[in-house]
């Protein structure tokens, strides 16, 4: 969600954008002089917070098995993964496994200037949905 702070008449403040980002039950707020800067601020706050959380049980077992046996359990060990977008990572992993990747916009809501899109992503037999203010 985007919100733009507007200064009261007669005072000058540079425009400020505020973004809220929801990841599961957590919500993170970012601000910046542009919408993109606010998105980046919210995303970096979310990443910093989520990195400190413990791994789920199944991922911990997979890491132990990988350490002992050298098998990757399907988790990619790309050192540049943090620098890549999630869409790039999906396409790379699917290409290695020869799986089709299909993105489909399943719903749009909101006024034309602030549309919210719900997109479905299918990779092989796995299907998930995501929500955002752009089709990408």
C-alpha positions as CSV (number, residue, x, y, z in Angstrom):
1,X,0.0,0.0,0.0
2,X,1.2,3.4,-0.9
3,X,0.5,6.6,1.1
4,X,1.9,10.0,0.2
5,X,2.5,12.5,2.9
6,X,1.2,15.9,1.9
7,X,2.5,19.0,3.8
8,X,0.0,21.5,5.1
9,X,-0.5,24.6,3.0
10,X,2.2,27.3,3.6
11,X,4.9,24.9,4.6
12,X,7.4,23.1,2.4
13,X,8.4,19.5,2.9
14,X,9.7,17.3,0.2
15,X,7.1,14.6,-0.8
16,X,7.4,11.4,1.3
17,X,6.0,8.0,0.3
18,X,5.1,5.4,2.9
19,X,4.7,1.7,2.0
20,X,3.4,-1.2,4.0
21,X,4.6,-4.7,3.2
22,X,2.9,-7.8,4.6
23,X,4.8,-11.1,4.8
24,X,2.6,-13.7,6.4
25,X,1.3,-12.2,9.7
26,X,4.1,-9.6,9.9
27,X,3.8,-6.1,8.5
28,X,6.7,-3.8,7.6
29,X,6.7,-0.1,6.8
30,X,9.1,1.7,4.6
31,X,9.4,5.4,3.7
32,X,11.4,7.4,1.2
33,X,11.3,10.3,-1.2
34,X,10.0,8.1,-4.1
35,X,7.7,5.1,-4.2
36,X,10.5,2.9,-5.2
37,X,12.8,4.1,-2.4
38,X,9.9,3.4,0.1
39,X,9.5,-0.1,-1.4
40,X,13.2,-0.8,-1.0
41,X,13.2,0.4,2.6
42,X,10.2,-1.8,3.5
43,X,11.8,-4.8,1.8
44,X,15.2,-4.4,3.5
45,X,13.5,-4.1,6.9
46,X,11.5,-7.3,6.1
47,X,14.6,-9.2,5.0
48,X,16.6,-8.1,8.0
49,X,13.9,-9.2,10.4
50,X,13.1,-12.5,8.6
51,X,16.8,-13.5,8.4
52,X,16.9,-13.7,12.2
53,X,14.0,-16.1,12.5
54,X,14.7,-19.8,13.0
55,X,14.3,-22.2,10.0
56,X,11.3,-24.4,9.8
57,X,11.8,-28.0,10.9
58,X,11.8,-29.5,7.4
59,X,14.5,-27.1,6.2
60,X,16.6,-27.8,9.3
61,X,16.4,-31.6,8.6
62,X,17.2,-30.9,4.9
63,X,20.3,-28.9,5.9
64,X,21.6,-31.6,8.2
65,X,21.0,-34.3,5.5
66,X,22.8,-32.0,2.9
67,X,25.7,-31.5,5.2
68,X,26.0,-35.3,5.9
69,X,25.3,-36.6,2.4
70,X,26.2,-33.8,0.1
71,X,22.7,-33.9,-1.5
72,X,20.9,-30.5,-1.8
73,X,17.3,-31.5,-0.9
74,X,16.1,-29.2,-3.7
75,X,17.5,-26.0,-2.0
76,X,19.7,-24.1,-4.4
77,X,23.1,-23.0,-3.1
78,X,23.5,-20.0,-5.3
79,X,25.8,-17.4,-3.6
80,X,24.1,-14.6,-5.6
81,X,20.6,-15.6,-4.7
82,X,20.1,-12.6,-2.4
83,X,20.9,-10.3,-5.3
84,X,18.4,-11.8,-7.7
85,X,14.6,-11.2,-7.8
86,X,12.3,-14.0,-6.8
87,X,11.0,-14.2,-10.4
88,X,14.5,-14.8,-11.7
89,X,15.2,-17.5,-9.1
90,X,11.9,-19.3,-10.0
91,X,12.8,-19.3,-13.6
92,X,16.4,-20.5,-13.0
93,X,15.3,-23.3,-10.7
94,X,12.5,-24.4,-13.0
95,X,14.8,-24.4,-16.0
96,X,17.3,-26.7,-14.2
97,X,14.4,-29.1,-13.5
98,X,12.8,-28.7,-16.9
99,X,9.5,-27.5,-15.4
100,X,7.1,-24.9,-17.0
101,X,6.6,-21.6,-15.2
102,X,3.2,-20.0,-15.7
103,X,2.1,-16.6,-14.2
104,X,-1.5,-15.7,-14.4
105,X,-3.4,-12.6,-13.1
106,X,-6.5,-14.1,-11.4
107,X,-8.0,-10.9,-10.0
108,X,-7.7,-7.1,-10.0
109,X,-9.3,-4.8,-7.5
110,X,-9.2,-1.2,-6.4
111,X,-9.5,2.1,-8.3
112,X,-7.6,2.4,-11.6
113,X,-4.8,4.5,-10.0
114,X,-4.2,2.1,-7.2
115,X,-4.9,-1.4,-8.6
116,X,-4.2,-4.5,-6.5
117,X,-3.4,-7.6,-8.5
118,X,-3.6,-11.2,-7.3
119,X,-1.3,-13.4,-9.4
120,X,-1.1,-17.2,-9.6
121,X,2.3,-18.8,-10.2
122,X,2.4,-22.5,-11.3
123,X,5.7,-24.4,-11.4
124,X,5.2,-28.0,-12.3
125,X,2.5,-29.3,-9.9
126,X,3.2,-26.5,-7.3
127,X,0.8,-23.5,-7.3
128,X,1.0,-20.3,-5.2
129,X,-0.5,-16.9,-5.3
130,X,0.8,-13.4,-4.5
131,X,-0.7,-10.0,-4.1
132,X,0.8,-6.6,-5.1
133,X,0.3,-3.3,-6.7
134,X,1.7,-4.4,-10.1
135,X,1.3,-7.4,-12.3
136,X,5.0,-8.2,-12.0
